[in-house]
Amino acid sequence: MAFFEWSDELSIGVESIDSQHKRLVTIVNEYYEAVQSGCSEQAVRDAVGKLINYAGTHFADEEKLMQDKKYPQIDLHKQMHKRLTEDVIRYAEKLGKGKKIFSLDIAIFLKGWLENHIAQTDKKIGIFLSDKK
């Protein structure tokens, strides 16, 4: 069983965004596996880099969709994306400097943040878009 299981309950009903969310879940699982299997610090750093890069792409796509559809809570949503990105970049910088960080705690944080963000915040985008049809 994976650390973070995708479920249909997390679907927001927008295929492109759901697909990206599933990819983020996969990347969090890859990070978790790297940490749990005792991979090298470089492998853990690589997994974090992959997460940062893909999350940036996903956030940009999601924000463009919100802008195009005139989503009323776009500014708050963008702030949440920015805050998470900054937190993960700070973590990556600490890893790059060789600081010891509790990597499992980061995996748990990422899983919790992503689950909550999708289920609570991104769901509102799906509802908004379905109401516009």
C-alpha positions as CSV (number, residue, x, y, z in Angstrom):
1,M,0.0,0.0,0.0
2,A,1.3,3.4,-0.9
3,F,2.0,6.1,1.7
4,F,-0.5,8.4,-0.1
5,E,-3.4,6.8,-1.9
6,W,-5.4,8.7,-4.5
7,S,-9.1,8.4,-4.1
8,D,-12.0,9.6,-6.2
9,E,-13.0,11.7,-3.3
10,L,-10.1,14.0,-4.1
11,S,-11.3,14.5,-7.7
12,I,-12.4,18.1,-8.4
13,G,-14.0,17.1,-11.6
14,V,-11.5,18.9,-13.9
15,E,-9.6,16.2,-15.8
16,S,-6.4,18.2,-16.4
17,I,-6.2,19.3,-12.8
18,D,-7.1,15.9,-11.4
19,S,-4.4,14.3,-13.6
20,Q,-1.8,16.8,-12.2
21,H,-3.0,16.1,-8.6
22,K,-2.5,12.4,-9.2
23,R,1.0,13.1,-10.4
24,L,1.7,15.2,-7.3
25,V,0.5,12.2,-5.2
26,T,2.9,10.0,-7.1
27,I,5.8,12.3,-6.5
28,V,5.0,12.6,-2.8
29,N,5.0,8.8,-2.7
30,E,8.4,8.7,-4.5
31,Y,9.8,11.1,-2.0
32,Y,8.4,9.0,0.9
33,E,10.0,5.8,-0.6
34,A,13.3,7.6,-1.0
35,V,13.3,8.5,2.6
36,Q,12.0,5.2,3.9
37,S,14.4,3.1,1.9
38,G,17.4,5.0,3.2
39,C,18.4,6.4,-0.2
40,S,21.3,8.8,-0.3
41,E,20.8,12.4,0.6
42,Q,21.2,13.2,-3.1
43,A,18.3,11.0,-4.0
44,V,16.1,12.7,-1.4
45,R,17.3,16.1,-2.7
46,D,16.4,15.0,-6.2
47,A,13.0,13.9,-5.1
48,V,12.4,17.3,-3.5
49,G,13.6,19.1,-6.7
50,K,11.2,17.0,-8.7
51,L,8.4,18.0,-6.4
52,I,9.3,21.7,-6.6
53,N,9.4,21.6,-10.4
54,Y,6.2,19.8,-10.9
55,A,4.3,21.7,-8.3
56,G,5.4,24.9,-10.0
57,T,4.0,23.7,-13.3
58,H,0.8,22.5,-11.7
59,F,0.3,25.7,-9.7
60,A,0.8,27.8,-12.9
61,D,-1.7,25.7,-14.8
62,E,-4.3,25.9,-12.0
63,E,-3.8,29.6,-11.6
64,K,-4.2,30.2,-15.3
65,L,-7.5,28.2,-15.3
66,M,-8.7,30.2,-12.3
67,Q,-7.8,33.5,-14.0
68,D,-9.4,32.4,-17.3
69,K,-12.6,31.5,-15.6
70,K,-12.6,34.5,-13.3
71,Y,-12.5,32.4,-10.1
72,P,-13.4,34.9,-7.3
73,Q,-10.9,33.4,-4.7
74,I,-7.9,33.4,-7.0
75,D,-5.8,35.7,-4.9
76,L,-6.2,33.6,-1.7
77,H,-5.5,30.4,-3.6
78,K,-2.3,31.9,-5.2
79,Q,-1.1,32.9,-1.7
80,M,-1.5,29.3,-0.5
81,H,0.5,28.0,-3.5
82,K,3.2,30.6,-2.9
83,R,3.4,29.8,0.8
84,L,3.8,26.0,0.2
85,T,6.4,26.6,-2.6
86,E,8.4,28.9,-0.3
87,D,8.3,26.3,2.5
88,V,9.5,23.5,0.3
89,I,12.2,25.6,-1.3
90,R,13.5,26.5,2.2
91,Y,13.5,22.8,3.0
92,A,15.4,22.1,-0.2
93,E,18.0,24.8,0.7
94,K,18.5,23.3,4.1
95,L,19.0,19.9,2.5
96,G,21.5,21.4,0.0
97,K,23.5,22.8,2.9
98,G,23.7,19.4,4.5
99,K,21.5,20.2,7.5
100,K,19.8,17.3,9.1
101,I,16.1,17.5,8.6
102,F,13.5,15.0,9.7
103,S,12.5,13.9,6.1
104,L,9.7,11.7,7.2
105,D,8.1,14.7,8.9
106,I,8.3,16.5,5.6
107,A,6.6,13.6,3.8
108,I,3.7,13.6,6.4
109,F,3.4,17.4,6.1
110,L,3.3,17.3,2.3
111,K,0.7,14.5,2.3
112,G,-1.5,16.4,4.8
113,W,-1.1,19.7,3.0
114,L,-1.9,18.2,-0.4
115,E,-4.9,16.2,0.8
116,N,-6.4,19.2,2.6
117,H,-5.7,21.6,-0.2
118,I,-7.3,19.4,-2.8
119,A,-10.2,18.3,-0.6
120,Q,-11.0,21.7,0.8
121,T,-9.6,24.4,-1.5
122,D,-9.4,22.9,-5.0
123,K,-12.8,21.3,-4.7
124,K,-14.2,24.8,-4.6
125,I,-12.7,25.4,-8.1
126,G,-14.5,22.3,-9.4
127,I,-17.8,23.4,-7.8
128,F,-17.4,26.9,-9.3
129,L,-16.6,25.5,-12.8
130,S,-19.5,23.1,-12.7
131,D,-21.9,25.9,-11.7
132,K,-20.7,27.9,-14.7
133,K,-21.8,25.1,-17.1
